[in-house]
Amino acid sequence: MKKILLLIWVCLTAHIAFSQNTAKEESVDPKAKSLLDKAVAVMENKKGMEIQFTIKVDNVRDSKSETYNGSAMLKGEKFKLSLKDVDTYFDGKVEAVHMVKEKEVTLSRPDKDDLKEVNPILLMKSYKTGYKMRYMGVSTVNGKPCEEVELYPDDLNSPYSIIHLIFEKKTLLLESISLRGKGGIHTYFNVTKVSPKEFKDTDFVFDVKQHPGVEVVDLQ
């Protein structure tokens, strides 16, 4: 389950300051960077945004495929992710991973690298360093005009060789992300619904009192 959570937020898209160093000029397609800049600004809705999505993981080596439905609540750097009986909260400081069926919650204070793997939008923000990028043009996806960008990690040890992002052309909202794995495991993230929504800061805090009998593992 932890691997699936990592895949999601490597996929998804939480305003955390990353290095402002951009990739080398020859690696940057100006049109791709402009599109990503605008798309990130749209996703960083200060009041909040709710996303419903599906994740599909294809293992080419053994022809197996798994699909999961999930949802996410976003507000600035705060988020709540719900997927397959696991709710992950982040209030800006503390991350709480609630294993619903196991009645267990783990509390921790993740650093920036940890957050990059479990926080929406951070892949989209991290394009500023460590990726080559290319604008792929306009296409029609689910009956809507869309624009496409590909990212190519500079790190040769990255588990992914290509990250393909599709945005709705009119709204610049994320439509889908595909991650091509070097080991034959490919991941597809598709947004089924996205809408602005106002959230309270407490919506991103795990309240132990609301979950009687839950075991708390405090790693702070």
trRosetta pair geometry for C-beta under 8 A, 3 or more apart (Angstrom, degrees):
i j d omega theta_ij theta_ji phi_ij phi_ji
1 4 5.6 -54 -156 33 39 111
1 5 6.6 40 148 -20 69 102
1 84 6.4 -152 -130 100 104 126
1 86 5.7 134 170 -33 131 148
1 99 7.9 106 93 -114 159 101
2 5 5.6 -52 -152 34 36 113
2 6 6.5 37 151 -20 67 103
3 6 5.6 -53 -151 35 34 112
3 7 6.4 37 151 -21 65 104
4 7 5.6 -52 -149 34 34 114
4 8 6.5 39 152 -26 65 101
4 55 6.8 124 -167 110 98 152
4 57 7.3 -100 -111 -36 89 144
4 68 6.5 66 -171 0 139 161
4 83 6.8 -150 126 132 117 135
4 84 6.8 21 99 30 154 144
5 8 5.8 -50 -152 27 33 113
5 9 6.8 7 162 1 65 105
5 81 7.1 119 -141 111 94 145
5 83 6.8 166 -92 64 76 134
5 86 6.7 -79 -71 107 122 145
5 88 6.4 107 -146 -37 132 149
5 97 7.9 8 -130 -130 172 122
5 118 6.1 10 149 -120 104 94
6 9 6.7 -70 -150 46 29 91
6 10 6.0 29 155 -18 67 110
6 117 4.8 -21 -139 175 87 107
6 118 6.7 -53 -100 -74 54 74
7 10 5.7 -57 -143 40 29 109
7 11 6.0 30 153 -21 64 110
7 55 6.8 113 108 -165 116 136
7 57 6.9 16 154 -88 172 118
7 179 7.4 -149 -157 44 90 148
7 187 5.0 -150 -171 -129 123 159
8 11 5.4 -66 -157 39 28 112
8 12 5.7 13 158 -14 71 112
8 55 5.9 -72 -92 -82 90 146
8 70 6.8 -30 -123 65 145 164
8 81 6.8 130 113 -161 146 143
8 83 6.5 -150 -58 -41 160 166
8 189 6.9 121 -136 -105 59 125
9 12 5.3 -44 -119 43 43 105
9 81 7.3 -79 -63 -74 108 159
9 116 7.8 150 131 145 108 32
9 117 5.9 89 86 150 114 33
9 118 4.6 113 36 -146 162 18
9 119 5.4 87 -165 31 134 23
9 120 6.1 -96 -128 -64 86 43
9 122 6.8 30 167 37 96 111
9 123 7.6 165 154 -24 53 103
10 116 7.8 46 -99 143 68 75
10 117 6.1 -8 -61 -136 88 61
10 123 5.8 87 -176 -71 44 127
10 160 7.9 163 153 -19 132 140
10 179 6.9 39 117 -81 112 159
11 55 7.1 164 32 -116 165 106
11 123 6.9 -88 160 1 5 156
11 177 4.8 160 -165 82 82 132
11 179 6.3 -106 -92 -23 86 123
11 187 6.2 -115 -74 128 124 124
11 189 3.8 131 168 -33 139 148
12 51 7.7 141 -140 95 123 158
12 53 7.6 -153 -92 1 109 172
12 72 6.8 89 -145 -25 160 168
12 120 4.3 -58 130 -122 124 76
12 121 6.8 -34 134 -33 83 41
12 123 7.0 134 78 19 36 115
12 174 7.8 113 -149 116 62 168
12 177 7.3 -159 -79 20 29 144
12 189 6.4 -145 -66 -176 65 159
13 39 8.0 -85 -143 139 161 105
13 40 7.5 -144 -170 -109 123 68
13 43 5.3 -64 129 -154 128 166
13 120 5.1 21 93 177 39 80
13 121 3.8 40 161 -91 68 49
13 122 7.4 171 -152 16 40 39
13 123 6.3 -89 -95 52 61 89
13 124 4.3 22 -128 -6 107 129
13 174 5.6 177 7 -51 140 155
13 177 7.9 152 -39 -41 93 141
14 44 7.4 -122 34 -109 47 82
14 74 6.3 -78 -28 -151 98 107
14 76 6.7 97 -71 134 32 37
14 77 4.8 80 -138 -129 50 43
14 78 7.3 -145 -90 32 77 23
14 79 5.9 -9 -75 -39 123 118
14 115 8.0 -172 -179 170 118 116
14 119 5.1 173 -174 167 148 111
14 120 5.4 142 4 74 147 76
14 121 4.6 155 56 48 109 121
14 122 6.4 -71 120 -51 125 84
14 125 7.9 -131 99 -14 88 141
15 44 5.4 75 -72 -138 108 121
15 76 5.2 -61 21 -167 112 67
15 77 5.0 -88 51 -60 65 81
15 121 7.8 -19 -64 101 48 146
16 77 5.6 96 -60 -122 80 116
16 112 6.2 167 155 -128 135 93
16 115 6.1 98 -35 113 170 148
16 119 7.2 52 -6 113 134 160
16 122 6.7 -1 41 -104 118 106
16 125 7.3 136 56 97 76 161
18 112 7.5 146 -98 -174 72 132
18 122 7.8 129 -55 -153 130 84
18 125 5.7 145 4 138 135 107
18 126 5.9 -167 -124 -101 167 65
18 128 6.1 142 98 53 123 126
18 129 6.9 -156 148 23 116 113
19 128 6.9 -171 88 106 70 114
19 129 5.1 7 81 -14 115 155
20 128 6.5 -60 -141 161 35 143
21 128 7.1 120 76 142 43 95
21 129 5.1 57 83 -92 87 123
22 25 8.0 64 105 -77 115 56
22 28 6.4 15 158 -75 118 148
22 33 7.6 27 -149 -131 130 142
22 128 5.5 -79 -102 -169 63 71
22 129 6.7 -131 -126 -76 19 67
23 27 4.5 -87 142 85 122 122
23 28 5.3 153 73 -61 102 96
23 127 8.0 -60 -21 164 118 64
23 128 7.6 -172 -22 167 75 30
23 129 6.4 157 -63 -126 66 37
23 130 7.1 -107 -86 26 100 21
23 131 6.0 -98 -63 70 141 50
23 132 6.3 175 169 -89 159 44
23 133 7.2 151 32 0 149 95
23 154 7.3 176 -128 -48 113 129
24 27 4.8 78 65 8 83 109
24 28 7.3 -167 89 -15 41 93
25 28 5.9 -66 -149 31 34 110
27 131 7.8 169 146 119 123 42
27 132 4.0 -103 -170 -111 102 85
27 133 7.2 82 145 18 78 64
27 154 7.8 7 -156 -80 163 109
28 32 7.4 -150 -172 65 62 106
28 33 5.5 15 -171 -43 107 134
28 132 7.6 -131 -68 -145 41 56
28 133 6.1 20 -132 46 54 101
29 32 3.9 64 80 9 108 114
29 33 6.7 169 81 -12 55 84
29 133 5.4 -119 29 104 94 81
29 134 4.9 99 -19 -118 147 40
29 135 5.0 -150 133 -5 138 85
30 33 5.7 -57 -144 39 32 110
30 34 6.2 35 157 -22 66 106
31 34 5.8 -50 -145 35 30 113
31 35 6.5 32 155 -19 62 106
31 135 4.1 -32 96 -32 109 158
32 35 5.9 -57 -152 35 30 111
32 36 6.4 25 154 -15 65 108
32 133 4.2 -172 120 140 143 111
32 134 5.7 146 -57 132 151 6
32 135 4.0 -147 -62 -55 80 76
32 149 4.7 123 -145 -133 96 111
32 150 7.9 -65 -129 44 141 51
33 36 5.8 -56 -146 39 32 109
33 37 6.2 38 154 -24 66 105
33 127 7.6 -173 -116 128 71 122
33 133 6.3 123 -61 79 74 147
34 37 5.7 -51 -147 32 30 115
34 38 6.5 23 157 -13 63 107
35 38 6.0 -61 -151 39 29 107
35 39 6.1 27 154 -19 66 111
35 135 6.6 121 3 -109 137 106
35 147 5.8 -132 -139 121 144 139
35 149 5.9 -176 86 -56 133 130
35 167 6.7 176 173 36 110 145
35 172 7.6 -167 -165 -132 73 105
36 39 5.6 -55 -140 39 32 111
36 40 6.2 34 160 -21 66 105
36 124 6.3 -172 -161 -167 96 84
36 127 5.4 -59 174 67 160 155
36 133 7.2 -69 -20 -153 143 158
36 149 6.2 -150 -59 125 99 178
36 165 7.7 76 -98 79 95 154
37 40 6.2 -57 -151 34 25 109
37 41 6.7 25 152 -19 60 108
38 41 5.7 -54 -152 34 33 114
38 42 6.7 35 151 -20 65 103
38 172 5.4 -97 125 -139 102 157
39 42 5.7 -52 -153 32 35 113
39 43 6.5 29 152 -16 66 106
39 124 6.5 -110 105 -162 110 136
39 165 8.0 138 115 149 170 135
39 167 5.2 -101 -104 -106 132 151
39 172 4.7 -146 -97 173 69 102
39 173 7.8 151 -144 -98 88 13
39 174 6.9 93 -176 -65 120 77
40 43 5.7 -58 -148 39 33 109
40 44 6.2 28 156 -19 68 109
40 121 6.6 106 -137 -165 82 106
40 124 5.1 173 -88 134 95 116
40 125 5.8 112 -134 -82 137 72
41 44 6.0 -58 -144 37 29 107
42 45 7.4 -4 165 -54 45 87
42 171 7.1 125 -160 156 151 73
42 172 4.7 155 -15 95 156 112
42 173 6.4 -120 134 -79 139 58
43 49 6.9 -110 -157 39 56 164
43 74 7.4 -25 174 120 84 159
43 120 7.6 -141 172 144 127 109
43 121 5.2 169 125 -104 137 119
43 124 6.8 79 33 75 155 159
43 173 7.7 122 -76 -129 80 60
43 174 6.9 34 -82 -19 123 111
44 76 7.2 48 -164 -114 82 43
44 121 6.9 108 -71 -155 78 161
45 48 6.1 -50 107 61 110 10
45 49 4.5 109 40 -42 134 108
45 74 7.2 96 50 102 95 104
45 75 7.6 -63 93 -117 80 53
45 196 5.8 -153 -161 -120 159 93
46 75 7.4 44 177 -164 31 74
46 76 6.1 37 -133 -65 57 91
47 75 7.0 -73 133 -127 23 98
47 196 6.6 47 78 -175 117 102
47 197 7.6 -163 123 97 98 26
47 198 4.8 -54 173 -102 107 75
47 199 7.6 130 156 21 59 66
48 73 6.8 -10 -168 -176 112 86
48 74 6.4 154 -155 86 61 53
48 75 4.1 -26 -95 -86 84 99
48 196 7.0 109 85 -169 61 61
48 197 5.0 -64 108 86 110 63
48 198 5.3 129 33 -126 123 22
48 199 4.0 133 -105 6 156 95
49 73 7.7 161 83 -157 45 45
49 74 4.8 -14 59 62 89 105
49 75 7.5 165 17 -73 63 55
49 194 6.6 7 177 -173 109 92
49 195 7.1 170 -155 88 69 33
49 196 5.7 -47 -101 -109 74 47
49 197 6.4 115 -124 29 20 78
50 71 6.9 -4 -175 -176 91 105
50 72 7.2 168 -154 87 48 52
50 73 5.5 -16 -105 -105 78 68
50 74 7.6 -176 -80 21 31 75
50 193 7.9 -8 112 115 91 95
50 194 7.2 174 89 -148 52 48
50 195 5.6 -12 58 61 94 81
50 197 4.6 18 -13 18 109 138
51 71 6.6 164 89 -157 54 58
51 72 4.7 -3 57 55 101 96
51 74 7.0 31 -2 -6 108 114
51 120 7.6 145 28 -127 145 150
51 191 6.0 -69 -161 -132 105 103
51 193 7.2 165 -154 89 42 58
51 194 4.9 -1 -108 -106 78 86
52 69 7.6 -2 -176 -174 91 93
52 70 7.5 175 -153 95 53 43
52 71 4.9 -23 -103 -103 67 88
52 191 7.4 100 76 -164 52 63
52 192 4.9 -59 106 67 97 100
52 193 4.3 23 41 49 112 95
52 194 7.5 -147 27 -66 64 50
53 69 7.5 164 91 -154 44 53
53 70 5.7 -19 67 67 86 84
53 71 7.2 152 20 -94 73 37
53 72 7.2 7 9 2 117 104
53 189 6.1 2 177 -173 134 84
53 190 6.2 158 -159 83 81 46
53 191 5.2 -45 -99 -105 94 47
53 192 5.9 171 -103 6 30 84
54 67 6.1 -3 -178 -172 111 99
54 68 6.9 158 -158 81 62 45
54 69 5.5 -33 -101 -100 77 62
54 70 7.5 142 -102 21 29 74
54 189 7.7 169 86 -151 49 43
54 190 5.1 -7 57 59 91 99
54 192 6.2 71 -14 -38 92 117
55 67 7.0 162 84 -153 50 50
55 68 4.7 -8 57 58 99 97
55 70 6.5 19 -7 9 108 120
55 83 7.5 23 11 -142 133 135
55 187 6.8 -17 -168 -167 93 96
55 188 7.2 151 -159 80 45 54
55 189 5.6 -11 -105 -102 75 71
56 65 6.5 -3 -173 -173 96 102
56 66 7.2 168 -151 87 51 45
56 67 4.7 -13 -101 -102 80 83
56 68 7.9 -177 -75 21 39 64
56 187 7.3 157 84 -156 52 48
56 188 4.4 -9 59 58 100 105
56 190 7.5 23 1 1 104 109
57 65 6.9 166 85 -153 52 54
57 66 4.9 -4 54 57 99 92
57 67 7.8 -171 20 -76 65 39
57 185 6.6 -1 -175 -175 95 97
57 186 7.5 163 -155 84 49 45
57 187 5.3 -12 -105 -105 74 78
57 188 7.8 -163 -72 23 33 71
58 64 7.7 163 -155 90 46 48
58 65 4.9 -10 -106 -106 69 92
58 185 7.1 167 86 -154 50 49
58 186 4.8 -10 60 60 102 93
58 187 7.8 -165 24 -75 70 32
58 188 7.3 39 -6 -6 104 107
59 62 5.3 -1 117 46 119 86
59 63 7.2 -41 89 21 78 11
59 64 4.5 8 49 58 116 89
59 65 7.1 -154 22 -72 71 46
59 184 6.5 54 -167 123 58 94
59 185 5.2 -14 -105 -105 69 82
60 63 7.3 21 -159 -76 31 47
60 184 4.1 -118 55 -171 102 92
60 185 7.3 -142 11 -74 80 33
60 186 6.7 58 -33 -3 105 104
61 183 7.7 -41 -31 152 131 74
61 184 4.3 87 -39 117 93 152
61 185 7.7 -37 5 -58 104 73
68 83 5.9 54 152 -167 130 103
68 84 5.3 -51 -144 -48 126 115
69 83 7.8 -172 97 -129 38 73
70 81 6.8 8 173 -175 127 83
70 82 5.9 173 -159 91 79 59
70 83 3.6 -14 -107 -93 127 92
70 84 7.3 -47 -80 -13 102 73
71 81 7.7 171 90 -152 46 46
71 82 5.0 2 57 54 86 106
71 83 7.9 -179 27 -65 48 69
72 79 6.2 -15 -172 -168 101 109
72 80 6.9 165 -154 84 53 51
72 81 5.0 -10 -106 -104 90 70
72 82 7.4 -168 -77 22 44 69
72 120 5.8 117 166 -60 153 140
73 79 6.4 157 83 -157 59 56
73 80 4.4 11 47 48 106 97
73 197 7.5 -76 -135 80 91 125
73 199 5.8 110 174 -84 121 153
73 203 6.3 -84 130 138 154 125
73 204 7.3 -145 99 -81 114 87
74 78 7.4 145 -160 88 43 61
74 79 5.1 -8 -104 -106 65 91
74 120 5.4 -80 -94 69 127 147
74 121 7.3 100 -144 -22 145 120
75 78 4.8 -12 69 66 88 106
75 79 7.4 173 27 -78 61 49
75 199 4.8 -125 -48 59 140 120
75 201 7.7 -133 100 -96 144 54
75 203 7.7 89 4 67 139 119
75 204 6.9 -128 44 -42 113 136
76 92 7.6 5 105 -88 115 110
77 90 7.5 -90 141 124 76 114
77 92 5.2 86 90 -111 114 79
77 119 7.7 -14 -166 -162 69 139
78 90 6.0 -171 -144 98 51 75
78 91 5.7 9 -123 -138 109 33
78 92 5.5 -42 -73 -47 88 84
78 199 7.8 -146 99 100 126 134
78 201 6.9 -165 -67 -138 170 67
78 204 4.0 -56 -180 -99 118 176
79 88 7.8 11 108 106 97 92
79 89 7.7 -176 95 -150 53 37
79 90 5.3 20 49 47 77 104
79 119 6.2 150 21 -142 142 73
79 120 5.5 151 -109 15 153 108
79 204 6.6 87 51 -128 14 119
80 87 6.6 -6 -174 -174 96 94
80 88 7.0 166 -154 85 48 52
80 89 5.1 -5 -107 -106 86 69
80 90 7.6 -167 -74 24 48 63
80 203 6.5 -101 -15 142 140 85
80 204 5.5 -144 -47 -114 96 67
81 87 7.1 163 85 -155 52 46
81 88 4.4 -1 55 54 101 102
81 118 7.6 -132 14 180 149 83
81 120 7.6 161 -75 -40 110 102
82 86 7.5 167 -149 87 44 49
82 87 5.1 -9 -102 -105 78 79
82 88 7.9 -163 -70 23 37 66
83 86 5.8 -20 73 62 70 91
85 99 7.2 36 133 -165 92 57
85 100 4.5 -122 -171 47 77 113
85 101 5.1 8 177 -18 141 103
86 97 6.7 -9 -172 -173 105 86
86 98 6.8 155 -159 80 53 57
86 99 5.8 -18 -107 -105 85 56
86 100 6.7 -139 -81 -4 32 89
87 97 7.8 163 86 -156 47 41
87 98 4.4 -8 61 58 93 113
87 100 6.6 77 -3 -55 97 104
87 206 7.7 139 109 -100 113 107
88 95 6.8 -8 -173 -171 92 97
88 96 7.2 166 -154 85 46 52
88 97 5.1 -6 -108 -108 84 72
88 98 7.4 -164 -76 22 36 72
88 118 6.4 -114 163 -179 154 118
89 94 7.9 11 107 106 97 83
89 95 6.9 161 85 -155 56 47
89 96 4.4 1 54 53 106 99
89 97 8.0 -155 26 -69 66 33
89 98 7.3 42 -5 -10 102 108
89 204 5.5 148 -165 -178 93 55
89 205 6.4 120 164 -120 142 10
89 206 4.7 179 33 -44 149 89
90 94 7.4 -172 -140 91 53 41
90 95 4.8 -13 -97 -101 88 78
90 96 7.8 -174 -72 20 44 65
90 110 7.6 -45 -120 29 122 123
90 115 7.4 108 -146 -124 158 100
90 118 7.5 137 -48 116 138 109
90 119 6.5 -48 39 -101 166 100
90 204 6.3 -40 76 178 41 112
91 94 5.6 9 38 51 106 82
91 201 6.9 72 -154 175 97 86
91 204 4.6 147 -96 112 66 101
91 205 4.8 36 -79 -79 138 78
92 204 7.6 79 -16 111 78 140
93 109 6.2 -27 167 -128 71 98
94 107 5.9 -12 -173 -163 113 96
94 108 7.3 145 -156 74 66 30
94 109 6.0 -49 -101 -88 57 73
94 205 7.7 54 70 -127 115 78
94 220 6.9 -28 -118 -91 103 124
95 107 7.3 154 81 -152 51 46
95 108 5.3 -21 61 66 99 82
95 109 7.2 157 13 -101 84 22
95 110 5.1 34 -8 -12 138 111
95 114 7.8 -125 -3 131 157 125
95 115 8.0 -163 -63 -94 134 80
95 118 7.1 60 -140 102 146 146
96 105 5.4 2 -174 -178 98 115
96 106 7.2 160 -152 77 49 44
96 107 5.4 -12 -100 -98 79 73
96 205 7.7 74 6 -165 138 41
96 206 3.5 -107 108 -2 164 139
97 105 6.7 161 78 -154 44 60
97 106 4.8 -8 54 53 99 96
97 108 7.9 6 0 15 103 106
98 104 7.6 167 -151 91 48 43
98 105 4.5 -15 -100 -101 72 97
98 206 6.0 166 -53 -125 120 134
98 211 7.3 -132 -143 -99 133 171
98 214 7.3 -33 -140 -147 99 142
99 102 4.0 2 118 43 121 115
99 103 7.4 -45 92 18 82 17
99 104 4.7 5 50 61 110 89
99 105 7.3 -165 20 -79 67 44
99 106 8.0 46 -11 -7 100 95
100 103 7.5 14 176 -71 30 46
103 211 7.6 174 -147 166 78 108
103 213 5.6 -39 -169 121 140 95
103 214 5.0 -139 -179 -110 76 58
103 215 6.3 84 119 5 82 82
104 214 6.6 164 -91 -168 19 79
104 215 4.7 -20 -110 63 77 99
104 216 7.9 174 -157 -77 59 21
104 217 6.5 26 -178 -10 102 110
105 206 5.9 166 -161 161 149 155
105 208 7.3 -142 48 -99 147 85
105 211 7.3 96 -30 88 133 153
105 214 5.5 31 -5 163 106 127
105 215 7.4 172 25 83 63 50
105 216 5.7 -18 68 -111 94 63
105 217 7.0 -170 93 28 43 76
106 217 4.4 -22 -107 72 74 111
106 219 6.3 18 -177 -2 93 117
107 206 7.6 -140 -89 56 96 133
107 216 6.7 7 -7 -170 114 94
107 217 7.0 176 20 86 70 55
107 218 4.9 -9 57 -119 115 62
107 219 6.3 176 84 32 57 71
107 220 5.7 -31 123 -35 103 103
108 114 8.0 -98 121 159 129 161
108 219 4.4 -12 -91 78 90 113
108 220 6.3 -177 -128 -73 32 59
109 220 5.3 74 -18 -130 103 81
110 114 3.5 -131 -162 95 107 132
110 115 5.1 139 116 -55 126 77
110 118 7.0 -132 -101 45 173 127
111 114 5.2 98 50 10 62 103
111 115 7.1 -123 104 -5 32 93
112 115 5.6 -57 -146 38 33 112
112 116 6.5 43 153 -31 65 100
113 116 5.6 -45 -153 21 33 117
113 117 7.4 23 152 -11 59 102
114 117 6.2 -69 -167 36 36 105
114 118 6.7 -13 155 16 72 113
115 118 6.2 -82 -140 55 35 83
115 119 4.4 9 178 -10 81 135
115 122 6.4 156 129 -76 84 159
116 119 6.7 -42 -90 40 16 102
116 122 4.7 -152 -129 142 58 141
116 123 7.6 107 -173 -67 82 57
116 126 6.3 61 -140 -61 118 145
119 122 4.8 70 84 -20 98 127
121 124 5.2 -62 -162 45 56 114
121 125 5.8 51 143 -21 84 106
122 125 5.3 -52 -139 41 39 109
122 126 5.8 39 159 -26 70 108
123 126 5.8 -58 -141 36 28 109
123 127 7.5 52 154 -43 57 84
123 163 7.1 -140 177 -178 129 155
123 177 7.5 80 93 -147 150 159
124 127 6.4 -29 -169 -8 34 112
124 165 7.4 108 -99 -120 93 157
124 174 7.8 -104 -70 -81 143 127
125 128 6.8 -26 166 -4 56 109
126 129 6.9 -70 -174 54 65 72
126 130 6.5 -24 160 51 96 124
126 131 7.5 99 121 -14 79 121
127 130 8.0 -122 -138 64 25 80
127 131 5.0 -62 -141 51 64 141
127 133 6.2 53 -170 -70 118 135
127 151 5.9 -110 -115 -108 104 133
130 153 6.5 -13 153 -147 91 72
130 154 5.2 -128 -162 28 51 110
130 155 6.4 -3 -163 -21 105 99
131 151 4.4 -23 -168 -164 138 104
131 152 6.3 131 -163 60 75 44
131 153 5.9 -45 -102 -99 77 42
131 154 6.5 -127 -80 -18 24 86
131 163 7.8 -56 -132 40 135 123
132 151 7.2 144 75 -161 49 52
132 152 4.3 -18 60 60 101 105
132 154 6.8 116 -23 -68 82 80
133 149 6.2 -5 -169 -178 104 108
133 150 7.0 163 -152 86 55 51
133 151 5.4 -20 -100 -103 81 66
133 152 7.4 -166 -73 18 34 77
134 149 7.0 156 80 -159 45 62
134 150 5.0 -9 58 57 96 96
134 152 7.6 37 -3 -12 105 109
135 147 7.6 -32 -157 178 94 105
135 148 7.6 117 -170 87 52 58
135 149 5.9 -35 -108 -104 50 78
136 139 8.0 -17 115 -21 103 116
136 147 8.0 139 62 176 76 61
136 148 3.9 -51 69 100 117 106
136 149 6.2 -170 5 -90 95 21
136 150 5.7 81 -49 -15 121 97
136 164 7.7 9 -13 -143 160 94
137 147 7.3 -139 127 -142 22 67
137 148 6.3 -3 59 46 54 100
138 145 6.1 -8 -172 -170 111 95
138 146 6.9 152 -156 80 61 41
138 147 5.6 -36 -98 -95 66 68
138 148 7.7 170 -97 8 18 85
138 169 6.5 30 -132 -86 104 136
139 145 7.8 153 84 -153 30 51
139 146 5.5 -27 68 66 76 93
139 147 7.9 140 21 -101 72 21
139 148 6.0 26 10 -22 116 123
139 166 7.5 -61 58 -133 117 117
140 143 6.7 0 177 -129 103 15
140 144 6.8 156 -155 71 66 28
140 145 6.1 -39 -98 -93 70 47
140 146 6.9 133 -119 15 18 89
141 144 6.0 -34 70 61 67 82
141 146 4.5 -4 20 1 112 146
141 166 5.8 60 -16 166 166 146
141 175 5.6 97 97 157 142 152
141 176 7.2 -131 175 11 152 121
142 175 7.2 -166 23 -159 123 120
144 168 5.4 -27 140 -130 138 98
144 169 7.4 -173 153 19 88 88
144 170 7.7 -97 -171 13 108 107
144 175 7.4 -166 77 -105 128 137
145 168 7.5 84 83 -164 58 62
145 169 4.2 -40 115 20 96 138
145 170 7.0 91 67 -29 103 88
146 166 5.0 23 161 -179 139 99
146 167 6.2 157 -161 79 86 37
146 168 5.6 -59 -104 -105 82 36
146 169 5.6 -150 -109 -33 20 85
146 175 5.5 -45 -124 2 137 159
147 166 7.4 160 80 -153 37 57
147 167 5.3 -19 61 63 87 93
147 169 5.2 106 -24 -96 92 80
148 164 6.8 -9 -167 -173 106 90
148 165 7.0 157 -153 85 57 52
148 166 5.1 -20 -100 -101 81 75
148 167 7.8 178 -81 21 35 69
149 164 7.7 163 86 -155 46 47
149 165 4.9 -12 62 62 92 101
149 167 7.7 22 3 -1 104 107
150 162 5.8 -26 -164 -164 112 100
150 163 6.9 143 -160 75 58 50
150 164 5.3 -20 -104 -102 82 69
150 165 7.5 176 -87 20 32 72
151 162 7.4 139 73 -163 52 50
151 163 4.2 -16 59 61 103 106
151 164 8.0 -153 24 -68 70 29
151 165 7.1 43 -9 -8 103 110
152 161 7.3 -10 -138 167 79 55
152 162 6.2 -22 -96 -105 74 65
152 163 7.8 -164 -69 23 30 78
153 158 3.8 21 103 1 161 167
153 160 6.3 106 -9 79 130 84
153 161 7.6 -109 32 -131 99 24
153 163 7.5 77 -38 -10 90 112
155 158 4.4 108 86 -39 99 96
158 161 7.6 150 94 -76 106 36
158 182 7.8 124 100 -17 65 126
159 181 5.8 -19 153 -139 90 87
159 182 6.1 -138 -170 24 44 99
159 183 6.8 -37 -159 1 91 107
160 163 5.8 57 138 -61 142 89
160 179 4.7 -67 -118 -171 137 98
160 180 6.1 109 -159 67 82 53
160 181 5.8 -56 -98 -97 66 49
160 182 6.9 -158 -105 -20 15 83
161 180 5.2 -54 56 96 90 106
161 181 7.6 95 5 -175 84 9
161 182 5.4 111 -39 -74 101 85
162 178 7.9 5 110 104 94 93
162 179 7.7 170 89 -151 54 40
162 180 4.4 24 52 32 91 123
163 177 6.7 -9 -176 -171 89 102
163 178 7.4 168 -156 84 43 52
163 179 5.4 -6 -110 -106 77 74
163 180 7.7 -139 -70 19 38 75
164 177 6.9 153 81 -158 55 50
164 178 4.3 -4 55 55 107 99
164 179 7.8 -158 23 -70 72 32
164 180 7.5 60 -10 -21 104 100
165 174 7.1 -66 -165 -134 100 93
165 176 7.6 177 -150 92 42 51
165 177 5.2 -10 -103 -106 71 83
166 174 7.7 95 81 -165 56 58
166 175 4.3 -61 108 67 98 113
166 176 4.8 15 46 51 114 84
166 177 7.5 -159 21 -72 72 41
167 172 5.3 2 169 -153 130 48
167 173 6.6 155 -157 74 80 28
167 174 6.0 -50 -104 -101 76 40
167 175 6.0 170 -115 0 17 94
168 171 4.8 17 92 46 121 94
168 172 6.7 -87 71 -30 72 10
168 173 5.0 8 31 53 115 82
168 175 5.4 124 -46 -58 75 109
169 172 7.7 6 -168 -69 16 54
173 191 7.3 -128 145 104 103 164
173 194 5.3 176 -173 78 135 146
174 177 7.1 -20 -170 -38 119 97
174 191 5.6 122 103 -29 85 143
174 194 7.2 117 55 -57 79 160
175 190 7.5 -19 154 -146 60 67
175 191 5.9 -121 -148 40 25 111
176 188 6.9 -9 -173 -174 115 83
176 189 6.1 161 -158 89 62 61
176 190 4.7 -10 -107 -106 104 65
176 191 6.6 -136 -70 10 55 78
177 188 7.7 170 88 -154 51 42
177 189 4.5 6 54 54 90 112
178 186 7.0 2 -175 179 92 104
178 187 7.2 164 -156 88 47 53
178 188 5.2 -6 -109 -108 81 75
178 189 7.5 -158 -72 26 38 69
179 186 6.6 174 87 -158 60 59
179 187 4.4 4 51 56 107 97
179 188 7.8 -151 25 -69 68 38
179 189 7.9 46 -8 -5 98 100
180 186 5.5 -13 -120 -116 49 101
181 184 6.4 -45 94 51 105 19
181 185 4.1 -16 63 69 162 65
181 186 5.4 -143 14 -76 91 46
181 187 6.9 78 -38 -8 110 87
191 194 5.5 -9 -179 -38 132 112
199 203 4.5 -96 -173 44 107 150
199 204 7.2 78 143 -35 134 96
200 203 5.1 120 62 -19 72 96
201 204 6.4 -65 -173 34 47 104
201 205 7.3 41 138 -20 72 110
202 205 5.3 -58 -150 32 51 115
202 207 7.7 28 -178 -55 99 119
206 211 7.7 -29 -179 7 93 136
207 210 4.3 60 93 6 109 112
207 211 7.3 137 92 0 64 90
208 211 6.1 -82 -154 52 38 93
208 214 6.3 -139 -145 66 77 121
208 216 6.3 -17 -112 -72 131 129
209 212 7.8 9 -170 -67 38 72
211 214 4.2 25 126 -22 112 135
